[in-house]
């Protein structure tokens, strides 16, 4: 039998601090979305991999970070627009909710400040420092880091993960989620299940366990989604159910991922609640497993 893995990119403001026009609706919703995620995972006893930006583990700072090799401009939002927004820069109570959860989550790293590891965008030195500082921030709280999610899913400098004793990372996307969404919009709830892929973890040339993603649960949003919702059931729910059913019948992993800032309203929360309820039902009906990325890494090595 297969398994279901859920990974969460936990960033608060850091996921967008380099944007000229950040999506403030999503950013402002992130703390409530984080609490909703913790509550839902507790309700259905579902462990997940939480890849957390390391800066969220800090309690305060002046936004200067002289020991970080990135350009001072990289932290400029901290010193300007968000200087009086600790809710965007530090985790505080939402981190405590996660660490106090009834579920044994896999708390991993999403770097220190969301440095994107594209070869032409950032040097290895800068990325390495951001990874190291992110790992240190978690380890100071007694959290051994095993799992890693690359910001915006750009995979590079994998040797840096090895140097920081990380054992597993989420792989890159293979099919653009806009394509998935538009196919679903055209086909409605009868979307062919071959569009939902199970993935196989593998060990790469660095000895790291790669857990590829299957589906971004909120990859179909905006005006097109609104139109489809008036006509058909939520196409992303159809994809999620199909993926869970396939994992219950076949070998392989159905790997869902999302952000706390995706849960911007009641329908968004209801989507995840419906998925988790269905997952809980199917794992009690079958031998379907729920795993974290760290669980997968230990199983395949």
C-alpha positions as CSV (number, residue, x, y, z in Angstrom):
1,X,0.0,0.0,0.0
2,X,1.0,3.6,-0.5
3,X,1.1,6.6,1.7
4,X,0.1,10.3,1.9
5,X,2.6,13.0,2.7
6,X,1.6,16.6,3.4
7,X,4.3,19.3,3.5
8,X,3.7,22.9,4.6
9,X,5.8,26.0,3.6
10,X,5.6,28.1,6.8
11,X,6.8,31.6,6.0
12,X,4.5,34.3,7.2
13,X,5.8,37.5,5.6
14,X,9.2,36.0,4.6
15,X,7.7,34.3,1.6
16,X,7.0,37.7,-0.1
17,X,9.4,40.2,1.5
18,X,11.3,40.6,-1.7
19,X,8.2,41.4,-3.8
20,X,7.7,44.9,-5.0
21,X,3.9,44.4,-4.5
22,X,3.4,41.5,-2.0
23,X,0.0,39.9,-1.9
24,X,-1.1,41.4,1.4
25,X,-4.4,39.5,1.6
26,X,-2.5,36.2,1.8
27,X,0.2,37.6,4.1
28,X,-2.4,39.0,6.5
29,X,-4.2,35.7,6.6
30,X,-1.2,33.6,7.3
31,X,-1.3,33.6,11.1
32,X,-4.9,32.5,11.2
33,X,-4.2,30.0,8.5
34,X,-1.4,28.6,10.5
35,X,-3.6,28.1,13.5
36,X,-6.3,26.5,11.4
37,X,-3.7,24.1,10.0
38,X,-2.5,23.1,13.5
39,X,-6.1,22.6,14.6
40,X,-7.1,20.6,11.6
41,X,-4.1,18.3,11.8
42,X,-4.9,17.8,15.5
43,X,-8.5,17.1,14.8
44,X,-7.7,14.3,12.3
45,X,-4.4,13.2,13.9
46,X,-2.5,13.9,10.7
47,X,1.3,14.5,11.0
48,X,2.8,16.8,8.4
49,X,6.2,18.1,7.5
50,X,6.4,21.8,8.4
51,X,9.2,23.6,6.6
52,X,9.6,26.7,8.7
53,X,11.6,29.9,7.9
54,X,14.2,30.1,10.6
55,X,13.8,33.9,11.3
56,X,10.4,33.0,12.7
57,X,12.1,31.4,15.7
58,X,13.7,34.7,16.7
59,X,12.0,37.0,19.2
60,X,13.4,40.3,18.0
61,X,16.0,41.9,15.7
62,X,16.9,45.2,14.1
63,X,16.7,43.9,10.6
64,X,20.4,44.5,9.9
65,X,21.9,40.9,10.1
66,X,25.5,41.9,9.6
67,X,26.7,38.3,9.7
68,X,24.5,37.4,6.7
69,X,26.4,37.6,3.3
70,X,23.3,38.8,1.4
71,X,23.1,42.4,0.3
72,X,21.7,44.7,3.0
73,X,18.8,45.4,0.6
74,X,17.7,41.8,1.2
75,X,16.4,42.7,4.7
76,X,15.3,46.2,3.8
77,X,11.6,45.4,4.2
78,X,12.3,44.4,7.8
79,X,13.7,47.8,8.5
80,X,11.1,49.8,6.6
81,X,7.5,48.7,5.7
82,X,7.5,45.8,8.2
83,X,9.6,47.4,11.0
84,X,6.4,47.7,13.1
85,X,5.0,44.3,12.0
86,X,6.4,41.7,14.3
87,X,3.5,39.5,13.3
88,X,5.0,39.1,9.8
89,X,8.6,38.7,11.0
90,X,8.4,36.5,14.1
91,X,6.5,33.3,14.8
92,X,5.6,33.8,18.4
93,X,2.3,32.3,19.4
94,X,1.8,30.4,16.1
95,X,5.1,28.6,16.6
96,X,4.1,27.7,20.1
97,X,0.9,26.3,18.7
98,X,2.8,24.1,16.3
99,X,5.4,22.9,18.8
100,X,2.7,22.2,21.4
101,X,0.5,20.2,18.9
102,X,-0.9,16.9,19.9
103,X,0.5,15.5,16.7
104,X,4.2,14.5,16.2
105,X,5.0,16.8,13.3
106,X,8.2,16.8,11.4
107,X,9.5,20.4,11.8
108,X,12.1,21.1,9.1
109,X,13.8,24.1,7.5
110,X,12.7,26.5,4.8
111,X,16.0,28.5,5.1
112,X,16.5,31.4,7.4
113,X,15.1,34.2,5.3
114,X,13.6,32.5,2.2
115,X,16.7,32.9,0.0
116,X,15.8,31.4,-3.4
117,X,18.5,28.9,-4.6
118,X,18.5,29.7,-8.3
119,X,22.1,29.5,-9.7
120,X,21.8,32.9,-11.4
121,X,20.1,34.7,-8.5
122,X,22.2,33.9,-5.4
123,X,25.7,32.7,-4.7
124,X,26.4,29.4,-3.0
125,X,27.9,31.4,-0.1
126,X,24.7,33.3,0.5
127,X,22.5,30.3,0.2
128,X,24.8,28.2,2.5
129,X,24.6,31.0,5.1
130,X,20.9,31.1,4.9
131,X,20.5,27.4,5.3
132,X,23.0,27.2,8.2
133,X,21.3,30.1,10.0
134,X,17.9,28.5,9.5
135,X,19.0,25.2,10.9
136,X,20.7,26.9,13.8
137,X,17.5,28.8,14.7
138,X,15.6,25.5,14.9
139,X,18.3,23.6,16.8
140,X,18.4,26.4,19.4
141,X,14.9,25.3,20.2
142,X,15.9,21.7,20.5
143,X,14.6,20.8,17.1
144,X,16.9,18.4,15.0
145,X,16.4,19.3,11.4
146,X,15.9,16.4,9.0
147,X,13.7,17.8,6.3
148,X,14.1,20.7,3.9
149,X,11.9,22.6,1.4
150,X,13.5,24.9,-1.1
151,X,12.0,28.3,-1.3
152,X,9.8,28.5,-4.4
153,X,10.9,24.9,-5.2
154,X,14.1,25.9,-6.9
155,X,16.5,23.1,-6.2
156,X,20.2,23.9,-6.2
157,X,23.4,23.7,-4.0
158,X,22.3,20.3,-2.6
159,X,25.7,19.8,-1.1
160,X,24.8,22.6,1.4
161,X,22.0,20.4,2.7
162,X,24.5,17.5,3.3
163,X,26.8,19.9,5.2
164,X,24.0,20.7,7.5
165,X,23.0,17.1,8.2
166,X,19.7,17.4,6.4
167,X,18.5,14.0,5.1
168,X,15.5,14.8,2.8
169,X,14.1,17.5,0.6
170,X,11.0,18.1,-1.5
171,X,11.7,17.8,-5.2
172,X,10.8,20.2,-7.9
173,X,7.4,20.3,-9.6
174,X,7.1,18.5,-12.9
175,X,3.7,19.7,-14.2
176,X,2.8,23.4,-13.9
177,X,-0.2,23.7,-11.5
178,X,-1.9,26.2,-13.8
179,X,-2.1,23.4,-16.4
180,X,-3.6,21.1,-13.8
181,X,-6.2,23.7,-12.9
182,X,-7.2,24.5,-16.4
183,X,-7.5,20.9,-17.3
184,X,-9.8,20.5,-14.3
185,X,-11.8,23.5,-15.3
186,X,-12.4,22.0,-18.7
187,X,-13.2,18.5,-17.5
188,X,-15.0,19.2,-14.2
189,X,-15.2,16.6,-11.5
190,X,-14.7,13.8,-14.0
191,X,-11.0,14.8,-14.4
192,X,-9.0,11.7,-15.5
193,X,-7.2,10.1,-12.5
194,X,-4.0,9.8,-14.7
195,X,-3.6,13.5,-14.0
196,X,-3.0,12.8,-10.4
197,X,0.4,11.2,-9.9
198,X,1.8,9.1,-7.2
199,X,5.5,9.6,-6.7
200,X,8.4,7.4,-5.7
201,X,11.0,8.7,-3.3
202,X,14.6,8.2,-4.3
203,X,18.1,8.8,-3.1
204,X,20.0,11.3,-5.2
205,X,23.7,11.5,-6.0
206,X,24.3,13.4,-2.7
207,X,22.7,10.7,-0.6
208,X,19.7,12.8,0.1
209,X,16.2,11.3,0.0
210,X,14.0,13.2,-2.6
211,X,10.3,13.2,-2.0
212,X,8.8,14.7,-5.2
213,X,5.5,16.6,-4.9
214,X,2.2,15.4,-6.4
215,X,-0.2,18.3,-6.0
216,X,-0.2,21.9,-4.8
217,X,-3.6,21.9,-3.1
218,X,-4.2,25.6,-3.8
219,X,-2.8,25.7,-7.3
220,X,-6.2,26.5,-8.8
221,X,-7.4,29.8,-7.6
222,X,-8.6,33.2,-8.8
223,X,-11.4,34.1,-11.2
224,X,-11.3,30.9,-13.2
225,X,-11.8,28.9,-10.0
226,X,-14.7,31.1,-9.1
227,X,-16.4,30.4,-12.4
228,X,-15.9,26.7,-12.2
229,X,-17.2,26.6,-8.6
230,X,-20.5,27.8,-9.8
231,X,-20.8,24.9,-12.2
232,X,-18.9,21.9,-10.8
233,X,-17.5,20.7,-7.5
234,X,-14.1,22.0,-6.4
235,X,-11.7,20.4,-9.0
236,X,-8.8,20.4,-6.5
237,X,-10.9,18.3,-4.2
238,X,-11.5,15.9,-7.0
239,X,-7.7,15.7,-7.6
240,X,-7.0,15.2,-3.9
241,X,-9.6,12.4,-3.5
242,X,-8.2,10.6,-6.6
243,X,-4.7,10.9,-5.3
244,X,-5.7,9.5,-1.9
245,X,-7.6,6.6,-3.5
246,X,-4.7,5.7,-5.7
247,X,-2.3,5.7,-2.8
248,X,-4.8,3.4,-0.9
249,X,-4.6,0.9,-3.8
250,X,-1.1,1.2,-5.2
251,X,2.5,1.6,-4.1
252,X,3.8,5.1,-4.1
253,X,3.3,8.4,-2.4
254,X,0.6,11.1,-2.9
255,X,2.4,14.2,-1.7
256,X,0.3,17.3,-1.1
257,X,1.7,20.7,-0.2
258,X,0.4,24.1,0.7
259,X,1.1,27.3,2.7
260,X,-0.6,28.6,5.8
261,X,-1.3,31.7,3.8
262,X,-3.5,29.7,1.4
263,X,-6.2,29.5,4.0
264,X,-7.4,33.0,3.4
265,X,-11.2,32.3,4.0
266,X,-13.7,29.8,5.1
267,X,-13.9,27.9,1.7
268,X,-10.1,27.6,1.7
269,X,-10.2,26.1,5.2
270,X,-13.1,23.9,4.3
271,X,-11.1,22.5,1.3
272,X,-8.4,21.2,3.6
273,X,-10.8,20.0,6.2
274,X,-12.6,17.9,3.5
275,X,-9.3,16.5,2.3
276,X,-8.2,15.5,5.8
277,X,-11.6,14.0,6.6
278,X,-11.4,11.9,3.5
279,X,-7.8,10.9,4.2
280,X,-8.8,9.8,7.7
281,X,-11.7,7.8,6.4
282,X,-9.6,6.0,3.8
283,X,-6.7,5.1,6.1
284,X,-9.2,3.4,8.5
285,X,-10.8,1.5,5.6
286,X,-7.5,0.4,4.0
287,X,-3.8,0.0,4.8
288,X,-3.1,3.5,3.6
289,X,-0.3,5.2,5.7
290,X,0.2,8.9,6.6
291,X,3.9,9.8,6.7
292,X,6.1,12.8,7.0
293,X,9.1,13.5,4.8
294,X,11.3,12.3,7.6
295,X,9.4,9.1,7.9
296,X,9.8,8.5,4.2
297,X,13.6,9.1,4.5
298,X,14.0,6.7,7.3
299,X,11.9,4.1,5.5
300,X,13.9,4.2,2.2
301,X,17.5,4.4,3.6
